[in-house]
Amino acid sequence: MKKLWSEEKYKRAEARRRHKAERRGKGSPKKTTQHKSRTQLPPTRLFTPEQFSLITNPEDTVKYLQACRVALSNPLRDLIISFANAEEIDPEAIAALVSTRHSIAKNGVTVVPPSHEACRKRLNDFGFFQHIDAPIKMGDPTGLITSLSDNGNERLNIINSGKKVDSITARDIIAFGVRRLKKGAEKHGPSYSVFNELMANTFQHAGQEEGDHKWWAGVFYDNLREIVCFTCVDSGSGILKSHNLKPWWLETSTKIWSKTSDADKLEDIVNGRLPSRTGMEHRGKGLPNMRKMCKNGRLRNLTIVTNKVRGCVAEDEYQTLRSNFRGTLVPHIT
């Protein structure tokens, strides 16, 4: 029996089909719907709160960072970050904003500097304009915004990023800060432990797979208050979401755990009352050890902002927030 495609009738039909297709290709092009490009849509303008700080104003600052994340996720609109209303800016909020901007790079960003001269200089000293990778809108009539973040010949900050545990970066950041407080000194063991622990947590627990998310580590020397501010932040799932929310070690505690507030959950983790999600006895000691260093005075002003919680570790004060902070931010002062 002859195959269908070898019959003369099939060959003629196939030739007619090809001929019609060729004629359609040579004719007028098919009309297509033209979508508006990203530049044709008005940008989203977001004003920072007057107190842009995760320490003194965590509620409004976390809400603003969440709004930036939503705006950055829309590839059809650019984002204008406006500091026009800012009267207070802290380095940990800037580190979180830089991390948020670089974790979602779907659209362009433009920055409007603060109208307050002191805030504008402080923002520049933090290294924000160097790391945000965005043009500056309206220029800078005071000449305070520079491509490098320095004060004369003295640089005031370092911001670095990575995915794996980077002991060399941690060492260099700590040495940079400690040298400005103590001439000749370069080491601070508690800060080194904090950075390495947070880098390891980001690598192992921030995403579905190891190394899914970056950490951002920074140091800022505040020459006005003569203190050094260290910050480590990531844009992963956050401590509470990465932790096992239904403890495997006690089935009867599931109902109690589900009724516990997020603030209580974070306090339990920091105090070592909950084991690591890995089930290994030697794991899950990082945050409890940080609390011990706070209690014996080796760390100051250690704060944890993650998911919907802000915790002041030394004071054992944990506050539930209305907005969600995507990731984990841990600043402390030396």
C-alpha positions as CSV (number, residue, x, y, z in Angstrom):
1,M,0.0,0.0,0.0
2,K,1.4,3.4,-1.0
3,K,2.1,6.0,1.7
4,L,-0.2,9.0,1.8
5,W,2.7,11.5,1.3
6,S,3.9,9.7,-1.8
7,E,0.6,10.0,-3.7
8,E,0.3,12.6,-6.5
9,K,-2.9,14.1,-4.9
10,Y,-1.1,14.8,-1.7
11,K,1.9,16.3,-3.5
12,R,-0.3,18.8,-5.4
13,A,-2.1,19.9,-2.2
14,E,1.2,20.4,-0.4
15,A,2.5,22.5,-3.4
16,R,-0.6,24.7,-3.3
17,R,-0.2,25.2,0.4
18,R,3.4,26.3,0.1
19,H,2.5,28.7,-2.8
20,K,-0.2,30.4,-0.7
21,A,2.2,30.8,2.2
22,E,4.8,32.4,0.0
23,R,2.3,34.9,-1.4
24,R,1.2,35.9,2.1
25,G,4.8,36.5,3.0
26,K,5.4,38.9,0.0
27,G,2.2,40.9,0.6
28,S,1.6,43.7,3.1
29,P,2.9,42.9,6.6
30,K,0.4,41.7,9.1
31,K,-0.6,44.5,11.5
32,T,0.5,44.0,15.1
33,T,-0.5,45.7,18.2
34,Q,2.2,48.1,19.4
35,H,2.7,48.1,23.2
36,K,3.8,51.2,24.9
37,S,7.5,51.1,25.8
38,R,8.7,51.5,29.4
39,T,9.7,55.2,28.7
40,Q,6.2,56.0,27.5
41,L,4.7,55.3,30.9
42,P,5.2,57.9,33.7
43,P,7.6,56.8,36.4
44,T,6.7,55.9,40.0
45,R,7.9,58.6,42.5
46,L,8.3,57.5,46.1
47,F,9.2,59.9,48.9
48,T,11.2,58.6,51.8
49,P,9.8,59.2,55.3
50,E,11.2,62.2,57.2
51,Q,13.0,59.8,59.5
52,F,14.5,57.2,57.1
53,S,15.8,54.9,59.8
54,L,15.2,51.2,60.7
55,I,16.3,52.0,64.3
56,T,14.2,55.0,65.2
57,N,11.4,54.7,62.6
58,P,11.2,51.0,61.6
59,E,7.5,51.0,60.7
60,D,7.6,53.7,58.0
61,T,11.0,52.7,56.7
62,V,10.1,49.1,56.2
63,K,6.8,50.2,54.5
64,Y,8.9,52.4,52.2
65,L,11.3,49.6,51.3
66,Q,8.4,47.3,50.5
67,A,6.9,49.9,48.2
68,C,10.3,50.3,46.5
69,R,10.4,46.5,46.0
70,V,6.9,46.5,44.4
71,A,7.8,49.5,42.1
72,L,11.1,47.9,41.1
73,S,9.3,44.7,40.1
74,N,7.3,46.6,37.4
75,P,9.4,46.7,34.2
76,L,7.0,49.1,32.6
77,R,7.8,52.0,34.9
78,D,11.0,53.6,36.1
79,L,11.4,54.5,39.8
80,I,12.2,57.9,41.3
81,I,13.6,57.7,44.8
82,S,13.1,61.1,46.4
83,F,14.8,62.1,49.6
84,A,13.2,65.6,49.3
85,N,11.4,65.2,52.7
86,A,14.2,63.5,54.6
87,E,15.4,65.1,57.8
88,E,17.2,62.0,59.3
89,I,19.0,59.3,57.4
90,D,20.7,56.3,59.0
91,P,23.3,54.0,57.4
92,E,21.4,50.8,58.0
93,A,18.4,52.1,56.0
94,I,20.7,53.0,53.1
95,A,22.3,49.6,53.1
96,A,18.8,48.0,52.9
97,L,17.8,50.3,50.1
98,V,20.9,49.5,48.1
99,S,20.3,45.8,48.6
100,T,16.7,46.1,47.5
101,R,17.6,48.1,44.4
102,H,20.2,45.5,43.2
103,S,18.1,42.4,44.1
104,I,15.5,43.6,41.5
105,A,17.0,45.2,38.4
106,K,14.0,45.3,36.1
107,N,13.8,49.0,35.6
108,G,15.7,52.3,35.8
109,V,16.1,54.3,39.0
110,T,16.6,58.1,39.4
111,V,17.5,59.7,42.7
112,V,16.3,63.1,44.0
113,P,18.8,64.2,46.7
114,P,17.6,65.7,50.1
115,S,16.8,69.4,50.2
116,H,18.3,69.4,53.7
117,E,22.0,70.2,53.2
118,A,23.2,68.2,56.2
119,C,21.2,65.1,55.1
120,R,22.6,65.5,51.6
121,K,26.2,65.4,52.9
122,R,25.4,62.5,55.2
123,L,23.8,60.5,52.3
124,N,26.9,61.1,50.3
125,D,29.2,60.1,53.2
126,F,27.3,56.8,53.4
127,G,28.3,56.0,49.9
128,F,24.8,55.8,48.6
129,F,25.4,57.6,45.3
130,Q,28.4,55.4,44.6
131,H,26.5,52.2,45.1
132,I,22.9,52.8,44.0
133,D,23.9,52.9,40.3
134,A,21.4,55.6,39.4
135,P,21.6,59.1,37.9
136,I,21.0,62.1,40.1
137,K,18.0,64.3,39.3
138,M,18.1,68.1,39.6
139,G,21.9,68.3,39.9
140,D,23.7,69.3,43.1
141,P,24.2,73.0,43.6
142,T,26.1,72.6,46.8
143,G,28.7,70.4,45.2
144,L,28.4,67.8,48.0
145,I,27.6,64.8,45.8
146,T,30.8,63.2,44.5
147,S,31.6,60.1,42.6
148,L,33.6,58.9,45.6
149,S,32.4,58.9,49.2
150,D,35.1,60.7,51.1
151,N,35.6,63.6,53.4
152,G,38.7,65.3,52.2
153,N,41.3,62.5,52.0
154,E,39.5,60.4,54.6
155,R,37.1,57.8,53.3
156,L,34.1,57.2,55.5
157,N,32.5,54.0,54.2
158,I,32.9,50.6,52.6
159,I,30.0,48.6,51.1
160,N,30.6,45.2,49.6
161,S,28.5,42.2,48.5
162,G,28.8,38.5,47.8
163,K,27.1,35.1,48.0
164,K,29.5,32.9,49.9
165,V,31.2,33.4,53.3
166,D,34.0,35.9,52.6
167,S,36.2,36.1,55.7
168,I,38.6,38.5,53.9
169,T,35.9,41.0,53.2
170,A,34.7,40.7,56.8
171,R,38.2,41.3,58.1
172,D,38.8,44.3,55.8
173,I,35.5,46.0,56.7
174,I,36.1,45.5,60.4
175,A,39.7,46.8,60.2
176,F,38.5,49.8,58.2
177,G,36.1,50.8,61.0
178,V,38.3,49.9,64.0
179,R,41.3,51.8,62.7
180,R,39.2,55.0,62.8
181,L,38.4,54.5,66.5
182,K,41.6,53.1,67.8
183,K,44.9,54.0,66.2
184,G,46.8,50.9,65.2
185,A,44.0,48.5,66.1
186,E,42.4,46.4,63.3
187,K,40.6,43.5,65.0
188,H,37.2,43.2,66.7
189,G,36.3,39.6,67.4
190,P,32.6,40.0,68.1
191,S,32.0,42.0,64.8
192,Y,34.0,39.3,62.9
193,S,31.8,36.6,64.4
194,V,28.6,38.5,63.4
195,F,29.6,39.0,59.8
196,N,30.7,35.4,59.3
197,E,27.5,34.1,60.9
198,L,25.2,36.3,58.8
199,M,27.1,35.5,55.5
200,A,26.8,31.8,56.2
201,N,23.1,32.2,57.0
202,T,22.5,34.0,53.7
203,F,24.3,31.4,51.8
204,Q,22.6,28.4,53.4
205,H,19.1,29.6,54.4
206,A,18.1,32.8,52.5
207,G,16.7,31.0,49.4
208,Q,15.4,27.6,48.2
209,E,19.0,26.6,47.2
210,E,22.4,27.5,48.6
211,G,23.7,30.8,47.2
212,D,20.4,32.0,45.8
213,H,20.8,35.5,47.4
214,K,23.5,38.1,48.0
215,W,24.5,39.7,51.2
216,W,25.6,43.3,51.5
217,A,28.1,44.2,54.2
218,G,29.0,47.7,55.0
219,V,30.7,50.0,57.5
220,F,30.3,53.7,58.1
221,Y,32.5,55.9,60.3
222,D,30.2,58.6,61.8
223,N,32.7,61.3,62.6
224,L,30.0,63.5,64.2
225,R,29.3,60.9,66.9
226,E,32.7,59.2,66.7
227,I,31.2,55.7,66.3
228,V,31.4,53.0,63.7
229,C,28.2,51.5,62.3
230,F,28.5,47.9,60.8
231,T,25.6,46.6,58.7
232,C,24.9,43.2,57.1
233,V,21.7,42.8,55.0
234,D,20.3,40.3,52.5
235,S,17.1,40.1,50.4
236,G,16.2,36.5,51.1
237,S,13.2,34.9,52.7
238,G,14.0,36.2,56.2
239,I,14.7,34.4,59.5
240,L,11.1,33.4,60.3
241,K,10.2,32.1,56.9
242,S,13.5,30.2,56.5
243,H,13.1,28.7,59.9
244,N,11.0,25.6,60.4
245,L,7.7,27.2,61.5
246,K,6.3,23.8,62.6
247,P,8.9,22.4,65.0
248,W,9.6,18.8,64.3
249,W,10.8,18.2,67.8
250,L,7.4,18.5,69.5
251,E,4.2,17.8,67.6
252,T,2.0,19.0,70.3
253,S,3.5,22.5,70.1
254,T,2.3,23.1,66.6
255,K,-1.0,24.8,67.7
256,I,0.8,26.9,70.3
257,W,3.4,28.0,67.7
258,S,0.8,29.0,65.2
259,K,-0.8,31.3,67.7
260,T,2.5,32.9,68.7
261,S,3.2,36.4,67.4
262,D,6.2,37.0,65.0
263,A,7.9,39.0,67.7
264,D,7.7,36.1,70.1
265,K,9.0,33.7,67.5
266,L,12.1,35.8,66.8
267,E,12.7,36.2,70.6
268,D,12.5,32.4,71.0
269,I,15.1,31.9,68.2
270,V,17.5,34.6,69.5
271,N,17.3,33.2,73.0
272,G,18.0,29.6,71.8
273,R,14.6,28.2,72.8
274,L,14.1,26.8,69.3
275,P,16.5,24.4,67.7
276,S,17.9,24.7,64.2
277,R,15.7,23.6,61.3
278,T,18.4,21.2,60.3
279,G,17.8,19.2,63.5
280,M,21.6,19.1,64.3
281,E,22.3,19.9,67.9
282,H,25.4,22.0,67.2
283,R,23.6,24.3,64.7
284,G,21.4,27.3,65.4
285,K,23.9,28.8,67.9
286,G,24.7,32.0,65.9
287,L,21.9,34.3,67.1
288,P,22.0,33.1,70.7
289,N,25.8,33.8,70.8
290,M,25.2,37.3,69.4
291,R,22.8,37.9,72.3
292,K,25.4,36.8,74.8
293,M,28.0,39.2,73.3
294,C,25.4,42.0,73.7
295,K,24.7,41.1,77.3
296,N,28.4,41.1,78.2
297,G,29.0,44.5,76.5
298,R,31.1,43.2,73.5
299,L,28.4,44.4,71.0
300,R,26.3,47.5,71.2
301,N,23.0,48.4,69.6
302,L,22.6,45.0,67.8
303,T,19.3,45.2,66.0
304,I,17.6,42.5,63.9
305,V,15.0,43.5,61.3
306,T,13.4,40.6,59.5
307,N,10.0,39.7,58.0
308,K,7.5,41.7,60.2
309,V,9.7,42.0,63.3
310,R,12.2,44.5,64.7
311,G,14.3,43.2,67.6
312,C,16.6,45.1,69.9
313,V,18.7,42.2,71.1
314,A,20.5,43.7,74.2
315,E,17.2,45.1,75.6
316,D,15.2,41.9,74.7
317,E,12.6,44.2,73.0
318,Y,10.8,42.7,70.0
319,Q,8.3,44.7,68.0
320,T,5.8,43.4,65.4
321,L,5.6,45.5,62.3
322,R,2.7,46.0,59.9
323,S,4.8,45.8,56.8
324,N,7.1,42.9,55.7
325,F,10.9,43.4,55.3
326,R,12.0,40.9,52.7
327,G,15.3,39.5,54.1
328,T,17.3,40.1,57.2
329,L,19.2,43.2,58.3
330,V,21.5,43.2,61.3
331,P,23.3,46.5,62.2
332,H,25.4,47.1,65.2
333,I,27.7,49.8,66.6
334,T,31.3,49.6,67.9
